[in-house]
């Protein structure tokens, strides 16, 4: 389905609301180019999200700057001193689909993000996209991860990266392989270092590219995963990519709630980057087993609870954290739990530098965590109530 541009959406909303004296709750009430109402219906206030978008939020008072306003929505209010995320956005999933069909056919087994989706989130005020790809498609098994890249797949990856960064966004490229390649666990640090040196070389001139070294390892021990991640850091830096952020992930699916019990806390305390621009990426889902496969959250406070130990560890080590995946159902308990998680992160003194929702992508259909515009399940309530208040 072809998506409307943000400009078209703005015009449409303006035409539909300009005849009223006030914008409704959740409606737009200001921003550059806005010609509609600038006051809000009773019980809500006009709160600035970014220079292009102000929104009527329930329980809020009007503000002229988002910097000092406590994030407020129907999910709650986040008071106190906060540090906003430097990177905030969504996963753009699709190029890793069809992992049982290698190399697969573009448009049949896998796809790439819709440029209109990227533009939608940029215009909403988000600035970060995590871009999964499949290692076997980039590095054909015939030549291995240290061999030549597949030119077509690399070209599509590069085109998507450019689509994002040309709009001012940041993009984290990440092999969505769970540290498994061609059916075998990757355990050779030298090969992994060479792979990342080769790939970083392709993007080292683009300052808005972030290197996310591997999605969710789960088979090897924390120490083995740490050794692979350290080798990846070394590989990126040896390519000449000295200024870009690197994200490392741990074992046990890099879960925040198991960061200590999995051994990650002990192993990753030794992480080193000669350019001091590395962050530890963790993932956290809010259903009973933390898998993100159920729309039912344990409680409306489970988000902050499951991040608490990881936050304490980040503070104790001086390392920075990045919540690369979080997802939940679009129900009251989950919306409140996500809001509480993000509030706790921004109240943690700056140790969390970013967050991205799982997931956008053109093939998610009715997936309960889909945030793909215009009709993804998370668009109607998660986006305005749990995410945008923290921009």
C-alpha positions in Angstrom: 0.0 0.0 0.0 1.3 3.4 -0.9 1.7 5.6 2.2 0.8 9.2 2.4 3.7 11.6 2.9 3.9 13.4 6.2 3.1 16.6 4.4 0.0 15.1 3.0 -1.1 13.9 6.4 -0.5 17.3 7.9 -2.6 19.0 5.2 -5.3 16.4 5.7 -5.4 16.9 9.5 -5.3 20.7 9.1 -8.3 20.6 6.7 -10.3 18.3 9.0 -9.6 20.3 12.2 -9.4 23.9 11.2 -13.2 24.3 11.4 -13.1 23.6 15.1 -11.9 26.0 17.8 -9.8 23.3 19.6 -7.9 20.2 18.6 -9.2 17.0 20.2 -7.2 14.9 22.6 -4.2 13.3 20.7 -4.7 15.9 17.8 -2.1 18.2 16.5 -2.0 21.7 18.0 1.2 23.3 16.6 4.4 23.0 14.7 6.2 24.6 11.8 3.6 25.0 9.0 0.7 24.1 11.1 -2.4 26.2 10.3 -5.0 24.4 12.5 -6.1 25.0 16.1 -3.5 25.7 18.7 -5.6 25.1 21.8 -6.8 21.8 23.1 -10.0 20.2 24.2 -10.7 20.2 28.0 -8.5 17.9 30.0 -5.5 18.0 27.6 -2.7 20.5 26.9 -0.6 21.3 23.9 2.8 19.8 24.3 5.7 20.2 21.9 7.2 17.0 20.6 9.6 18.6 18.1 9.6 21.8 16.0 7.2 20.3 13.5 4.7 18.7 15.8 2.9 19.6 19.0 0.1 17.4 20.3 -2.8 17.6 22.7 -2.0 15.1 25.5 -4.5 14.2 28.2 -3.7 15.6 31.6 -0.9 17.9 30.3 -0.6 21.6 30.5 0.5 23.6 27.4 4.2 24.1 27.0 6.4 26.0 24.6 9.3 23.7 24.9 9.6 19.9 25.3 12.9 20.2 27.2 11.4 21.0 30.6 8.0 19.3 30.3 7.5 16.0 32.1 6.4 13.4 29.6 2.7 12.8 30.1 0.1 10.7 28.4 -2.8 8.5 29.3 -0.1 6.0 30.5 1.2 8.3 33.2 3.6 11.1 34.0 7.4 10.9 34.1 8.6 13.5 36.5 12.0 14.3 37.9 15.3 14.9 36.2 15.6 13.2 32.8 18.2 12.7 30.1 16.6 12.4 26.7 17.8 9.6 24.3 20.4 10.6 21.8 19.0 7.8 19.5 15.3 7.0 19.5 13.4 5.1 16.8 12.3 1.8 15.4 13.6 -1.5 13.9 13.0 -1.6 10.1 12.6 -5.3 9.6 12.3 -7.3 6.4 15.7 -8.0 4.8 16.3 -10.8 7.3 13.0 -12.6 6.5 13.0 -16.0 4.8 16.1 -17.2 6.6 15.4 -20.8 5.5 15.7 -19.8 1.8 19.2 -18.8 0.9 19.9 -16.6 -0.9 16.1 -16.2 -1.6 14.3 -13.9 -4.0 13.8 -10.2 -3.3 10.1 -9.4 -3.1 9.2 -13.0 -2.4 11.4 -14.3 0.4 12.5 -10.9 1.9 12.1 -7.2 1.4 13.6 -3.9 2.3 12.0 -1.0 4.2 9.5 1.3 2.5 11.0 4.8 2.1 7.7 6.2 3.1 7.9 4.5 6.4 11.3 5.9 7.1 10.0 9.4 6.2 7.0 9.0 8.5 9.2 8.3 11.6 11.6 11.1 10.7 8.7 13.6 10.5 7.3 12.3 13.8 10.6 13.3 15.4 12.5 10.0 15.6 16.1 9.8 14.5 17.2 6.2 14.7 16.6 3.0 12.6 17.9 -0.5 13.3 18.3 -2.3 10.1 18.5 -6.1 10.2 20.1 -8.1 7.4 20.9 -11.7 6.8 24.6 -12.7 6.9 24.2 -15.5 4.4 22.8 -13.1 1.8 25.6 -10.6 2.2 28.3 -13.2 2.5 27.5 -16.2 0.4 28.3 -19.5 2.2 30.5 -20.6 -0.7 33.1 -18.0 0.2 32.3 -17.5 3.9 32.1 -14.4 6.1 35.6 -13.3 5.2 34.9 -13.5 1.4 33.5 -11.0 -1.1 30.1 -9.5 -0.5 27.1 -10.2 -2.7 27.0 -7.0 -4.8 23.2 -6.8 -5.2 22.4 -7.4 -1.5 25.1 -4.9 -0.5 23.7 -2.4 -3.0 20.2 -2.7 -1.5 21.6 -2.4 2.0 23.6 0.7 1.0 20.6 2.2 -0.7 18.5 1.8 2.5 21.3 3.2 4.6 21.5 6.3 2.3 17.7 6.7 2.4 17.9 7.0 6.2 21.0 9.1 6.5 20.1 11.5 3.7 17.1 12.4 5.8 19.3 13.1 8.8 18.6 9.8 10.6 21.0 7.3 12.2 21.0 3.7 11.1 22.4 0.7 12.9 23.2 -2.1 10.5 23.1 -5.5 12.1 23.5 -9.2 11.0 20.3 -10.8 12.4 21.9 -14.2 12.8 22.0 -15.0 16.5 25.8 -15.7 16.0 24.9 -18.6 13.7 26.1 -18.7 10.1 25.3 -21.3 7.5 24.0 -23.6 10.3 27.0 -23.3 12.6 27.8 -21.1 15.6 30.4 -18.5 14.9 33.3 -18.8 17.4 36.4 -17.6 15.5 37.2 -14.1 16.6 39.7 -13.6 13.8 37.2 -14.3 11.1 34.6 -12.1 12.8 37.1 -9.3 13.1 37.9 -9.6 9.4 34.2 -9.5 8.5 33.6 -6.3 10.4 36.7 -4.7 9.1 35.4 -5.4 5.5 31.9 -4.3 6.2 32.8 -1.1 8.1 35.1 -0.1 5.3 32.0 0.2 3.1 30.4 2.7 5.5 33.2 4.4 7.3 32.7 7.7 5.5 29.1 8.0 6.7 29.0 9.4 10.2 25.4 8.4 10.7 26.0 4.7 10.3 26.2 2.7 13.6 27.7 -0.8 13.7 25.5 -3.3 15.6 27.8 -6.3 15.7 25.4 -9.3 16.0 21.8 -9.8 16.9 20.9 -11.9 20.0 23.6 -14.6 20.4 22.2 -17.4 22.6 24.2 -20.6 22.3 27.8 -19.7 23.4 28.8 -18.7 26.9 29.0 -15.0 27.8 32.8 -15.1 27.7 32.8 -16.5 24.1 30.3 -13.9 23.0 32.3 -11.2 24.6 35.5 -12.3 22.8 33.6 -12.2 19.5 32.2 -8.8 20.3 35.6 -7.4 21.3 37.0 -8.8 18.0 34.2 -7.0 16.1 35.0 -3.7 17.8 38.6 -4.2 16.8 37.7 -5.0 13.3 35.5 -1.8 12.9 38.2 0.4 14.3 40.9 -1.2 12.1 38.9 -0.2 9.0 39.4 3.4 9.7 35.8 3.9 11.0 36.9 5.8 14.1 34.0 8.1 14.8 30.9 5.9 14.6 29.1 4.2 17.5 29.5 0.5 17.9 26.8 -1.6 19.6 27.7 -5.0 21.2 25.2 -7.7 22.3 25.5 -10.5 24.9 24.5 -14.1 25.2 21.0 -15.2 26.4 19.4 -13.2 23.6 21.1 -10.1 25.1 18.2 -9.8 27.6 18.3 -7.0 30.0 16.5 -9.0 32.7 19.1 -11.8 32.5 22.2 -9.7 32.0 23.6 -10.6 35.4 22.5 -14.2 35.6 23.7 -15.1 32.1 27.3 -14.1 32.9 27.2 -11.1 30.6 27.7 -8.6 33.5 31.0 -10.3 34.4 32.3 -10.8 30.9 31.4 -7.4 29.4 32.9 -5.4 32.2 36.2 -5.8 30.3 34.9 -4.3 27.0 37.3 -1.8 25.5 37.1 0.6 22.5 40.1 2.7 21.7 37.7 5.5 20.5 35.5 5.2 23.6 32.3 5.1 21.5 30.7 1.8 22.2 27.5 0.9 24.0 26.0 -2.4 25.2 22.8 -3.3 23.5 20.1 -5.1 25.4 16.6 -6.3 24.5 13.6 -6.6 26.7 10.1 -7.9 26.1 7.4 -7.7 28.7 5.4 -11.0 28.4 5.8 -13.8 30.9 8.8 -15.5 29.3 10.4 -12.3 27.8 10.1 -13.7 24.3 7.9 -11.0 22.8 5.5 -13.6 21.5 2.4 -12.7 23.6 0.5 -9.4 23.7 -0.1 -9.9 27.5 2.3 -8.1 29.8 3.1 -9.4 33.2 2.0 -6.2 34.9 1.9 -2.4 34.2 5.2 -2.0 36.0 7.2 -4.9 34.5 9.1 -2.7 32.1 11.0 -0.7 34.7 11.4 -3.8 36.9 13.1 -5.8 34.2 15.5 -3.0 33.4 16.5 -2.2 37.0 19.4 -4.6 37.4 20.8 -3.7 33.9 20.6 0.0 34.8 22.5 -0.6 38.0 25.2 -2.5 36.2 25.6 0.2 33.6 26.0 2.8 36.4 28.6 0.6 38.2 30.8 0.0 35.1 30.5 3.4 33.4 29.4 1.8 30.2 26.5 3.1 28.1 23.3 1.1 27.3 21.1 0.9 24.3 17.7 -0.8 24.3 17.7 -2.2 20.8 14.4 -4.1 21.0 11.3 -3.6 23.1 7.8 -4.6 22.1 4.4 -5.2 23.8 0.7 -5.4 23.1 -1.5 -2.4 22.6 -3.5 -2.8 25.9 -3.6 -0.6 29.0 -1.1 -2.7 31.1 1.4 -2.9 28.3 1.2 0.7 27.3 1.8 1.7 31.0 4.6 -0.8 31.3 6.4 0.6 28.2 5.9 4.1 29.4 7.4 3.2 32.8 10.4 1.5 31.2 11.3 4.5 29.1 10.7 6.8 32.1 13.1 4.7 34.2 15.7 4.8 31.4 15.6 8.6 31.0 15.7 9.0 34.8 18.9 6.9 35.0 21.4 9.7 34.7 22.2 9.3 31.0 23.4 5.7 31.1 20.8 4.7 28.4 21.6 6.5 25.2 18.9 5.1 23.0 15.9 2.8 22.3 14.2 1.3 19.3 10.8 -0.4 19.1 10.4 -3.8 17.5 9.2 -3.4 14.8 8.4 -1.6 11.6 8.5 -3.3 8.3 6.3 -3.7 5.2 5.5 -7.4 5.7 4.3 -7.5 9.3 0.6 -7.4 8.4 -1.5 -7.8 11.7 1.5 -8.6 13.9 0.6 -7.2 17.4 3.8 -5.2 17.8 3.9 -3.8 14.3 4.5 -0.1 14.1 4.5 0.1 10.3 2.4 3.1 9.2 -0.3 3.8 8.6 -2.1 0.9 10.3 0.4 -1.1 12.3 -1.1 -2.3 15.6 1.2 -0.1 17.7 0.5 3.1 15.7 -2.8 4.0 17.4 -1.8 3.9 21.1 1.8 2.7 21.7 3.2 5.4 19.4 1.4 8.4 20.9 1.0 7.3 24.5 4.2 5.3 25.3 6.9 6.5 22.8 6.4 10.0 21.6 6.2 11.5 25.1 9.9 10.8 25.5 11.1 12.5 22.3 
